[in-house]
Amino acid sequence: MKALLVCEQREGKILDTSYELVAFADRLGAEKVLVLVGKDAPKVDAKVYLADVDKFGEYNPDLHKQVVLEAIQKENPDYVVFVHSSYGWDLAPRVAASLKVGQVSEIVNIVDGKFELALCNAKLRRTVSPKGARAVLTIQAGAFNAVEASGSAQVEAIDAAGSTKLQFVGYEPAEKKDVDLGRAEIIVSAGRGVGKKENVSIIAELAKAFGGELGASRPVVDAGWVAHSHQVGTTGQTVSPKLYVACGISGAIQHLAGMKKSDFIVAINKDKDAPISEAADVMVVADVLQLAPVLMEKLRAA
């Protein structure tokens, strides 16, 4: 079994998600070959096809697709794997359509050789297996822990013919946020388990008692309980505080990907089997609305 891993770079820097692709291939037990449009190759013991970013552009779906198809022709892989990022979700279906093969999107795990996907807002999981001999895959960022960037790549230059009417203009800076959670040393986040919008104020008070900032999970933000600037996760902010306290958060992959690099994680949840427990250093099985006032009293007395 062979997997072609389509890596990403931005403004000359190889993205860490490239090493998550390597971790996925290792979990799959597949021979891995990488392809990248960039200046430098990832640090990995594998063959890397490197296309010149000056020729093919920082991102151009027409030209980058041709590079990937050229690598496929050379290697004949069973799987072509992208990260489910803005790059991957735009380029992957173009490649799948060109190959006339199926695509499996947002893989979060591998179970008995099959691909596990989240559904119903990550409340449920299902396993799928492509029917054809080849498939295009995308993996959820953060679902597979990145391997260490080490090794010596066997770099081979790759070129591809193609034309395009598209022109890469540049990256648009993200909208300035009310709060920069990326700089916070302590974050206390509210999840759907707090019950209702009015209860978010209790978590905000707890964050203040800790001397930290208020964070939130996506369902809380989608419900309009908290502003998007407080959202932690792949569609919010990626954080790495010294202390992260998750209050009533079940632990969807998207949320875990945004906070798993925290130095110390405390999870407070009534469900002892909630996925957040796997990432937590301390799991407190309790009703956060009952525990929070007690914690605040202790913190203020300290």
Secondary structure, 3 states (H helix, E strand, C coil): CEEEEECCEECCEECCHHHHHHHHHHHHCCEEEEEEEECCCCCCCCEEEEEEHHHHCCCCHHHHHHHHHHHHHHHCCCEEEEECCHHHHHHHHHHHHHHCCEEEEEEEEEECCEEEEEECCCCEEEEECCCCCCEEEEECCCCCCCCCCCCCCEEEECCCCCCCCCCCCCCCCCCCCCCCHHHCCEEEEECHHHCCHHHHHHHHHHHHHHCCEEEECHHHHHCCCCCHHHEECCCCECCCCCEEEEECCCCCHHHHHHHCCCCEEEEEECCCCCHHHHCCCEEEECCHHHHHHHHHHHHHHC
